[in-house]
Every structure is written in structure tokens, then in C-alpha cells.
Amino acid sequence: MSKRRASVYWIGFAVIVTLLVLAPLVLPEFWRRFLTEILIWGLLAMSSDLLIGYTGMVSFGHSAFFGLGMYGAAAAILTVKPPNLWLALLYGLAGSAAVALFVAYFSTRLRDIYFAITTLIFSQIFYVIIFTWTEVTGGENGLSFSRPQLGIPGIYTTPFTSTTLHWFVLFFVVASYLILRRITQSPFGMVLQSIRENEARTRAIGYPVERYKMVAVMLSGLFAGLAGVLYAVQNRFAAPDFVYFLISGEVVIFNVMGGIGTLLGPILGAGFFLGLREFFSRLFPWLATTFNMPQIEHFPYLIPLGVIFILMVIFLPQGLLGFAKRWLNSS
Amino acid sequence: MDIPWDIIIIQTVNGLVSGMILALVASGLTLIFGIMDVVNFAHGELFMLGAYMGVVVLATTGSFWLALILAILIVALLGAAMQVVTLRPLLGRDPLNTILATFGVSLVLQNYALWQFGPVARKIQEPLSGQFSLFYLQYPWYRIVIALLSAAIIGGLYLFLKYGRYGIWIRATTQDRVMAQAMGIPVPWVHTGVFAIGAGMAAASGVLFGPLVGVNHAMGLDWVLKAFIVVVVGGMGNLGGSILAAIFISLLEAYASIWVSPSQAIIVSSVVLILTLLFRPTGLFVPTPK
């Protein structure tokens, strides 16, 4: 990157982060929570971009890492008195790391769709375990708990407000972005990209491809677990629905919509998807009352979203950010 | 330990019956993958729509067999339309794109079914009500009929692929797409046709299976996962392997559910999948190429 482009990049980065820091001060309560949620889903999508975009492995099992992060946080909050935020973080990361180690060991021997299907099946195994092990996980109802306080227990704590929660989440998302960006630009990240481009050749050069893939899956799982912890802290529950593979599917949708291999794209994709979902979920009731067509009031808003997604897969495979980049470069 | 032979025999029959239905779903899936490298995530939704078509036609005409045939035809047409609209533009791209596109389709179809038919499960009346006694159970004949019908449909497919004029087109396209095109086979239409056949088979299994479980909008999800396991265990694109794998996995799950709850039995098949992938990545029933 040239010096000039680097400075443009960092100025843009600072502007966006400043806007995100200031946003909760002006947004009403609902949209403040909504923005925080976009950041969390964006972090989850960004974590899977390390696999999809940089290593060329499409994971359909990120819900397992995310869910284990949630349940790990829940375990720490429910068993340790008084509830400790940092312990929740630690437990959640440990939970997702354990699952990621397991998944990485088996799934990285496979390529392409076999990898995708294996990760999918793995996440389903964890879903079934969590769903049926009612004594520990609360089964279908999941676990709910009160939100731990911000600060260091015993020294200084303060309850979260929606604004400080937003800042807390924003801090982790920005830090994760910077770390992931550093990883993808490091020699390690370069090897991952060369695996994506030509796996056989990378192996021929002498890189232990399986080991690199395993580390990539584990790193990705760790950041997904972080997103799970943040989501658990924000929503004060852990539920098996979040381990179900539809969540993994949504994560892939975020990636494709935003643009894979860009790290920022998946966050944008999450915002785009969730924003559109919010829009359509209000549009149909509004249309129904305005044009007096009660039959469309409960029209499922996921249908137009699904159609938009299919169209984007066909016509915009590089995603919103990829498209914007190309458009900027060509004009 | 005392071996409960009666339970084992009952579960063997159960496993064979659900294995044949699973084979019907999975053979469509594997055929579609084999010929055009499409991983059809919406296959479970085609299964589900088939079952709903069965419900609708049965309610209007009262004939189960008519419902079965109409559901197959309607869903086959729908499958053909779906292939032309969403998958044809993706031809030649990475197969992963097809997972994404069909995932989108499954999202749309599932939500459509939820909207159109509501969240309450519908019931399809069994066309046969006879039973025979199997140890302490009154076992319904209908289940045996399902297994035989599924076997007949799969057998018909096999004969069609082996001897039918269009079947030969299909096999030729599977082996070498470019050469088939050069020989004058209309490859894009072969793709559409195969997708329609796969969709029709999914619909058939949906209608046949409907009386056993009740029809709801999410019924496809479990099946598509099981069918994926079967297709990978049997070897992607390998029809015979998929059928064997379907029976093998269903039997295993049936035996496992003697000891654990049926919802946990899927873990057993997942373990089979993982072991297969580790030791015989091209499929359990074919020799791994060296």
C-alpha cells in the first residue's frame, strides 16, 4: 500500500470509528441496540471471512463457535458469584476454542463442499447435544441470566447502560478487526491466501497446509466465540437456536452480501442484511394499512431478503464492498 | 446382557423403511450433484413442498395416489423452473455458489410454506390401514408399501439411466460435460431435466412419508441434513453408494434409538460420516483411488 493510500485508509478508519463511538449518543434506544447488534453479527461474519475469504474454506458451522461462546459466558455468569464479566469472556473463549480445536482437527482434512458439509454436520451435533442435555443447558428454553457489571469486581463496578454496552462491544469489534487485519497481512495470512489460490502448490513449496488450515479454523472460531460472548452479554440469554445451522447460513449470507476477503465487507453485509430485514418487517404491515390490503400484513419478510440474496449471488458475487471498490477504481 | 431380539427385529424393519425413503431423497441429491456439481440445499424444501402438495391435492380429490402423482409432477416442474432461474446462471462457477443460491431458495420456500399453510402440522391420511402383527406390535402394512414403492422408484430410475435414451444422455453428461455437448446432447436441458427428476423424487418421498410424521414447513431441514450425510458417506455423485449408505445409516440410527432418544441418534450417523471422511473420503462403498 502506498503512503498516500495508507493515510486515506487510516483517516477513513478514524472517521468511521468516531461516528460509531458518537452514534449511541444521538440514536434512540431501539436503534442504539440495533447498531450494537449489527456490530456483534458483523464480528461473527468477519471471523468467518478469515476462512471464506482468505483461506477459501466456506464454513457452514460458525453457529457452533458462536453458540459455545454464548453458553460459555452463561456458564461463568451462572456458576460464579458475583457474576464476573471477564470470567464470562474467558469461559466463552475457552468453550469456543475447545470446539474449534475439535472441528479444526477433523474438518481441515477436507476441501471445498466437503469442508462446508462437515462443518455443517459438526454444528448440528453440538446443536443436538445442547438441545437434548436439558439439565445442563436448559434444553429448548436455553439459559437466561442477569447481565454482569462492567469493571473489575471488588475494585470498581458499574452497571452497563446501552451506551456503555455499545462502547464495550465496539471496543472488541475494532480490536478484533485490527488483529484480524494484522493476521491477514502477516506472513501467516499470506500463506492462507496462497492456500486459497493454489493449495497443491503451497504444499509443494513445503508449507504444512493442514496445520495452517487448522490454526485458521481455530482463530476464526475464537473470534466467533468472542461474538457469542458479546451477544450473550447484550441479550442476557443463551439459546439453542443460536447453535442451529440457519445462523451459520446467515453468517455466510453476510459475507457474500458484503464482499468476502475484505474483513470490513462482512460487517457491512451484516448491517445491510439486518437493516433490510428491519425494513421489510415494517414495510408489509405499513403497506397493508396504507393500501388497505390486510392479506399482506403478515407476508414473510424473509422472502424478499432471500430473493435479494439469490440475485446478489448471481449478479454481484464480489459483494457490496467488492463492487464499490471496483466501481471506484474504474471511475 | 440379554439381547432383546424382538426389538432388534422391529428396529431392523423400521430402519429399512426409513432407509428406503432416505434413499429416495438422497438419490435425487446425489444425481444432481453428480451431473452438475450442484449441492442442492433446497432439496429438503422440495421434499416439504411435495408433502404439502400431497396434502392439498388429497384434500380436493380425496385420492392418495392421484395426490402422489400430481405432487411429483408439480414439484418437478417447480424444480425445473428453479434450476433455470437460479442455477443455470451459476454454471461453471465454484460449486460453493450453488450452495449459497440454493440456501437462498430454501429460505424463500420455507417462509412461503409457513405463510401459506401456517405453523400447524397437517396430516396426510394413510391410503392403507391394514396391519400385521410383529411380536407385540401391530405393524402397519403402509410402511412396507412405502419401502417397496421407494425401491420401485429408485429401480425405475436405475433402469432409465441404464437403458433409456435420455438416461444415456444423463450418464454421458455426468462423465464428460464438454464431450457430451460436442456430441449434440443439449447439456443445459439435461441439467434441467435431472433437477426436475431429483425434485420429483424428493416430492414423492415427501408425500409417502407425510402420513408417518405430519407435514410442516420445517420438516425439510432434518431430512436435508440426513440426506447430506448419506450422500457424503455414499460418495458424492455415486447413486448406488448413496442407496446403500441410506439403508446403512437408517439401520444404525434405528438400532441406536433403542438406547438413546431418536433425536440423539443423528449423532451416531454423524460419527459414521466423520469416520468415513477420515478413512474413505470418496465414499464408504467404493475403493479409495490411490
Interface residues (C-beta under 8 A of the other chain):
Chain A: V58 F60 F106 R109 L110 D112 I113 Y114 A116 I117 T118 L120 I121 F122 Q124 I125 V128 I129 F131 T132 F245 G249 V252 I253 V256 H298 F299 P300 L302 I303 L305 G306 V307 F309 I310 V313 I314 P317
Chain B: V39 T86 P89 L90 R93 D94 P95 L96 N97 I99 L100 A101 F103 G104 V105 L107 V108 N111 Y112 L114 W115 L225 F228 I229 V232 M236 S261 S263 Q264 I266 I267 S270 L273 I274 L277 L278 P281
